[in-house]
Amino acid sequence: MKYVVLIGDGMADYPLAELDHKTPLQVAYKPNMDEVAYKGINGLIQTIPAGMSPGSDVANLSIMGYNPRKYYTGRGPLEAASMGVDIKENIAFRCNFITKNEGILEDFNADHISSVESAKLIKSLNDHFQNKGTFYAGISYRNLFIYENNAADFLKTTPPHDIVGRPIADYLINDDSEQAQELNQIMLESSQVLEDHEVNQKRIASDQKPANMIWLWGQGGKPQLESFYHKYGLKGSTITGVDLIKGIGVYLGLENIQVPGATGYLDTDYQAKGKYAVEALKDHDLVFIHVEAPDEAGHAGNISEKIKAIEEIDSKILGALLDNLPSYNEFIIGLLPDHATPISVKTHTMDPVPCSIYSPYQQDKVNKYDEFSVKTGSLKLDYGYQLIHYLKKQLKP
């Protein structure tokens, strides 16, 4: 048996007046997703445990079969693993390049700064903050900061995509500790390094938003995770353009398959992801395919781009799988978002997400894949981290 878990990051949404009170999933042309729903079982799944932040880190760890309450330590260490950085006994922070405008967090990704530009800014930050910690360049605005003080693990930080348009001063680390004060100072002082940097001068001249400040968040120490093969007896792999997902893959012992053109943004090469997924299943039992684009569109409040991303996933990834995988009796597909990223709120929410499982053994009467149609289905799972066990054990005849 072969297994596919296709994760459309942030696909789930709320009804929108602009779409005649329907969601992007309801109006998108997605015949392959609807086929998965029609030929399988459907329902809603809670990927975020109560009381935890609805981030992609928690949600994807859950979908990959690991209870976040037991295994999650923070986003930073997951991304560090993807970048090949051994954090040892230190604390890893996610480090965003952001755009600050008159004290307001204007853009949480600095207009999707390029990786080449980002690397130059990271070098300048390391030159300036030599004794405070170490910065590592990632992909685009997604970078890393290693801080040599375990006490920082217990500080409360805020994801920058949750506070776009709000005063930066209101969301600095609210703690009287020495570590919090030092980290706040690093963030604020970073503006002095970045504001007049040649990279930003060129960006401003070409009408792009500058990366004129950093934002530290999602910190944690190294997690202790049982390998996926040991836990589930399956040889697994990932296909993604996002360091976070690759990092989870590293800790789980999954093979991170490098796909040319997988950017983790709206311009990702969907067709290449579909092609590589089909190839991956020739020598793997399971492949996780993660697509970031719907989430990026949700954060931007861009309805048309979200619909386009859903349709691209449907035609170029899911379509390729349905056309090229073995006979219907030899594979199972799980289709779901990791979390919702509604256009109206531009950030992640705690809502349960629609899940359809393409199964040779069970079908219900659902024939559309969206947030509302799946509610009448027969899939009964309480938590996202039960999904892999369900796919592997409970769908056999």
Residue, then its C-alpha position, 0 to 999 in steps of 0.5 A: m500500500k502507498y500513502v499520500v498526505l497532501i497538505g494545502d497550507g491554509m486552504a480552509d477559510y470563511p464565507l466571503a461576501e465577495l464570493d457570494h458568501k462562499t469560501p475559496l474552496q467552494v468556488a474554486y474549480k477542483p475536480n480532483m479534490d472533489e473526486v477524492a471526497y466522492k471516492g472516500i470518507n470525509g469529515l473535520i479534524q482538529t489539528i491544533p490542540a486546545g490552548m496551543s497556538p494555531g501555527s504551521d509548526v504545531a499543525n504539521l507536526s500533528i498531521m505527521g502523526y505526533n502529538p504536539r503536546k508531547y513533542y513540540t518545543g518551538r518553531g525555531p529548532l524545527e527550522a534549524a534542523s532543516m538548515g543543518v544547524d545543531i542548536k545543541e543546548n541553545i535556544a533557536f528563534r525564527c528570525n523574520f525580516i519585517t518592514k517597520n513604518e513609523g513604529i507599525l509592523e507593516d509587512f511580516n515578510a518584507d515584501h518577500i525579500s529574496s534569499v540573496e538579499s536576505a543573506k547579505l543582511i544576515k551577514s551584517l547582523n552577525d558583524h554587528f551582534q557578534n557577542k549576542g548570538t548567531f544569525y543564519a540565513g534561510i529562505s527569503y524572509r525566514n531566517l534563524f537566530i541561535y541564542e545561548n541562554n536556555a532561560a529564553d525558552f520560557l519567554k512569550t513571543t508573538p508571531p509577526h503575521d498576527i500583528v500586521g498593522r499594529p504598533i511594534a512597541d505593544y508586542l515586544i517580549n513582555d517580561d522583566s527578565e534580562q534575557a527579554q530585555e536583551l532580545n528586545q534590544i537586539m530587535l530594536e537595534s537591528s533597525q540601525v544596521l538595516e535601515d540604510h543598508e545597500v540592499n534596502q536602498k536598492r529595494i526602496a529605489s525599485d518600489q519594494k518594501p525594505a527589510n528594516m527590522i528583524w522579529l524574533w519569535g517561535q523559540g525553543g530547544k531541541p525536541q526529542l522525536e521518535s523516528f517515523y519509521h520506528k513509530y509507523g513502520l513506513k519509509g516516508s518522505t517530504i516534498t515542500g519549499v518550506d524549512l519548517i516542514k523540512g526540519i520536521g522531516v529531519y527530526l523524523g528521519l524522513e527523506n526531504i526530496q529537493v524539488p527544483g522550483a519549490t519556493g514556498y510561495l505563490d510562484t512555486d512549481y506545482q507541476a514539479k511537485g506533482k512529478y516528484a511526488v509520483e517518483a517518490l512513491k516508487d521507493h517510499d511507502l508514504v509522501f507528505i506533500h506540503v504547499e504553502a501558497p494558499d496560506e501566503a494568499g490568506h495572509a495577504g488577503n488576496i482572494s484571487e490568488k488563494i483560489k488560483a493556488i487551490e486550483e493549481i494544487d488540484s490540477k498539477i499535484l493531485g491530478a498528477l497523482l490520480d493519473n499516475l499512481p497504481s490502481y485504486n486498490e493500492f494507494i490511499i490519499g489524505l487531503l487536508p489543510d494544516h490550519a485555516t488562514p481566512i482572508s477576512v482575518k489574514t492569519h491562522t485560526m483554531d477552526p477544525v479543517p476539512c479532511s477527505i481520505y481517498s479510500p478503496y475500502q470506505q466511501d460516504k455520500v459526500n461529493k464535494y471537498d470544502e469546509f461545509s460539505v465534509k461535515t456530513g461525512s463519516l470520518k470520525l477523528d478527534y485529533g490530527y495526530q491520529l491521522i497516520h494511524y488511521l490511514k495505516k491501520q483502520l482502512k484495511p478490509 
